[in-house]
Amino acid sequence: MKTALIILAIIVVIGGAAVLFWALTLNNGKQNQVEVRDAFEQAIEQAEGENLAPRITPKESSVVGDYALQIWSDENIGGVALMKNESGKGWVIVAIDGGAWDVVSLVAEGVPENIAVELVKVQE
């Protein structure tokens, strides 16, 4: 009986740790999405010379590791920006495309293939 209680206690502790890890990971993912969106908005605001800031609206973002896809739109068109979390700089725009990205295009922009595959899955 005592052994069963010890095993049960271990399962509860491990289960609690797993739930805590899951909650922290989920929260970090949402935080990364907010950071990506904020960085995208700042980059667009800095493009004042092109008069883009008032028209472009960021939508959903998908983050996998240090890479993200930021969906955007304006009154006529939309697209997806590839962003990277660069050390010392934070999230920066790598490239902007008018449509969905595929694995080959992401890899061509320097995204590791395993991350490119995950980004495309999330984008679908």
N, C-alpha and C positions, 0 to 999 in steps of 0.2 A: 504494500500500500504506500509506504514511504517513497519507494522508487517511482511509483506512478505519479505521485504529487510533485516530485522533483522534475520528472520529465514534462509534466503539464506546465510547471512554472517556467521551464526553459522555453517551451513552445510559446507561451504567452509573451515572454521577453523578446524572443526572436520575432514574433508576429508584430509586436508593438514597434520594434525597431524598423521592420519592413514598412509598416504604415507611416512612420515618421519620415523615413527616407523617401517614400512615394510622395508624401505631402510637400516635403522640401523641394523635390525635383519638379513637381507640378507648379509650385509657386515660382521657382527659378525660371521655368519655361515661360510663364506669364510675364515675369519681370523682363526677360529677354525680349519678348514681343513688344513690350512698351518701350524698351530702350531702342529697338530697331526702328519703330515708328517715329520716336522722337528724333533720332539721328536723321532719318529720311526727311522729316519736316524741316529740320535745320538746314540740310543740304539744299533743299528746294528754296528755302527763304534766302540763302546766300546767292541764289541764281537770279537775283533781282534784275540784273542787266538784261536778262532774257524775258523778264516779266512772267515767270512761270508760277511764282509762289501763290498768287491769289486764285489760280485756277486748279492746281493739282491737289487732290485729296487722297491721303493714304487710307488704305482699307486694311484687310487682314495681313498678318505676317506669319511666316512659318520659319522656325529657327531649328537648325540641327548643328550642334557644335558651334563653331565660330563662323558659320555661314547662315544666311537668311534670304528668303524671298519675300519682298514687300510688294503687295499688290497696290496699285494706284489707279486713279482715274481723274479725268477732268470732264468738262461739259460735252466733249465730242469723242474722246478715245480713252483708252486705258492701257495698262501694261503691268509688267512685273520687273522690279529692280532686284538685282543680285547685290547683296551686301555682305561685308566681311568684318568681323570683330578683330581689328588690328591692335596689337600690343602698343600701348601708349597713345593711341588715337581714338579707340573705341570703334563704333560701327561706322563704316564708310561705304559709299556706293561704289561698286566695282563696275557694273554695267547696267543699262536699262534696256529692256526689250519690250516690244509692243504686244507680246503674247506670252504664252506659257513656255517655260524652259524645258529642254530635254536633257538627258544625262550627258550626251556628247557635247552639247553647247556649254553646260556647266563645267565639265572637265576641261574644255578648251579655255575657259576663263580662270583655271587654276584650282577648281574645287576638287578635292580628293574624290575618287570614284564612289567609294562607299557612302560618303556624305551626299554626293550628287544623286545617287539612287534614292536615298531617304527623302531628300528635298522634293524630288519628282513625285514620290508616293504621297507625301503630305499635300502637295499642290493639287493632286487629282481629286 
